[in-house]
Amino acid sequence: MVTLQEVAEARTARTAARRSSTRTRRSVTWWQPVVVLAVLVAVWYAAAYYYDHVRSLAFLVPYPHLVLKAIVAPTGMNGAPSTFGHDLWTALGRTTVVSLTGLAFAIVIGVLWAMAMAQAKWLENSLYPYAVVLQCVPILALVPLIGALFGYEFTSRVIVTVMIALFPMVSNTLFGLQSADRAQHELFRLQRSSRLARLVKLQVPAALPSIFVGLRTSAGLSVIGAIVGDQFFQRGNPGLGVLIQVTASRLMGPELYATIIIASLYGVVVFLVFGLLGRLAVGRWHDFG
Amino acid sequence: MTTTAPAPVTATDTLLDFRNVEMTFPNGTVALQGVDLTVDRGQFVSVVGPSGCGKSTLLRIASGLETASDGTAGVAADRIGYVFQDATLLPWRSVQGNVELLAELGHVPKAERAAKAKHAIDLVGLNGFEANLPKQLSGGMRMRVSLARSLTLDPELFLFDEPFGALDEITRERLNDELLRLFVEQQFAGLFITHSVSEAVYLSTEVIVMSGRPGSIVGRFDVPFPMPRDPDIRFTPEFAELVGEVSHALREGHR
């Protein structure tokens, strides 16, 4: 027998389902950022004109179309194709490898660190200050030491990346692991379930939204880390950071801007990809921003 | 905080036997004092009392979440259901997944726990909602899921910690009827904590009244109405009279 109350409850459920699906759907606002981009490019052209004709320092602010050309079809002084295109994509590849390697280490270390802290208050009290210290240490101050200890190549770049990207993983994972409420813990305790079962079936799933927020932040930071690491350690296979310094020192305006833009785009792509991963992983039950 | 199992009692028909139970928290607060309470098979006992009188502590001791600081807290039931104030569902699990949780933690094989969950979902009238997530359900439906989750344990003794306090009046009355039906069909004994005198009288075979801090029992009322209960009993003079007596005892104890 279907009573009015059941009908009402079913309707509430349907409304709730509909509401949550519209909330996760993105409204189409693609043209607003495009307008901003157009304005920025116009300002850029004006600045380029000023530096070209008034100051006669064209390489400081090259025209946008020259920068675009440096990305898609770079040519040398004489008009013949230059090797810059090859250099740019190779550097991007190397930076990608360094940042993703660093990020992978940051994820593993960060999650394990946070899991250890979530096990007991005394562990949290003992270990959390060091996560904060890590966040406060000026990486620059450690660079000579890291270089001397681990060489001026890949290993040191990854270490710098890990140091820069680690903190958001630690703090967000810890916050997430502690987000399950007392009654939920008691539900597990009533079944005499093990600490491991509670971690796997309660704390980790509850932490996933925070972990993915941390992951997205750390992924962005890992790009910064890889480029910073590059500029400190110039040996081995140079990435985008080295290319930025080389093009800057040779006054190669369009190439410098091209490198900066590719580095920024890479950062944006990484941020978007990890945001998308988060939505795929927890978007079903959690409104992932 | 320990999870030591409360001491067993011998009488087969008494599932819960509290003698002179006292609870003093480490900060010195005396939550319970000299509480004698029994729940037998076939009984549904409600406890009413003002906020902070230790009603919930009583349940926490019965479930083993807390240990009494003095007296004997005997529990003879092997399978104990516990329903919290909130539905305490895991938001990433479907209705089916949430209802299966306790059996899963008890290492019940997959096929068996799926069948248990299906049965429990049918019992609370949620068939068709198995795949829904908690956020897609109303408050009343979430509480039904919570009930179904405990029903999978096939409890002998069911502990309720103000489960319907956050629901609106209509949903609450509806769930009260469901609970009475389950009590008659499933034959568990119940210990039910509530703020609402009429809910206590309507659901119970016995109503216990507790005073404010430190919590102690100041009144006991047998509820003579037969089971299964007619919802319209709530509008009879006898019902109103008993509600009046219990409310009076509650006011006396609060003074």
Interface residues (C-beta under 8 A of the other chain):
Chain A: T3 Q5 E6 E9 T12 A13 A16 A17 S20 D181 A183 Q184 E186 L187 F188 R189 L190 Q191 R192 S193 A197 K201 L202 P205 A206 L208 V282 R284 W285 H286
Chain B: T3 S63 G64 L65 I80 Y82 F84 Q85 D86 T88 L90 P91 W92 L101 L102 E104 L105 G106 G125 F129 N132 L133 P134 K135 Q136 L137 S138 G140 M141 I170 T171 R174
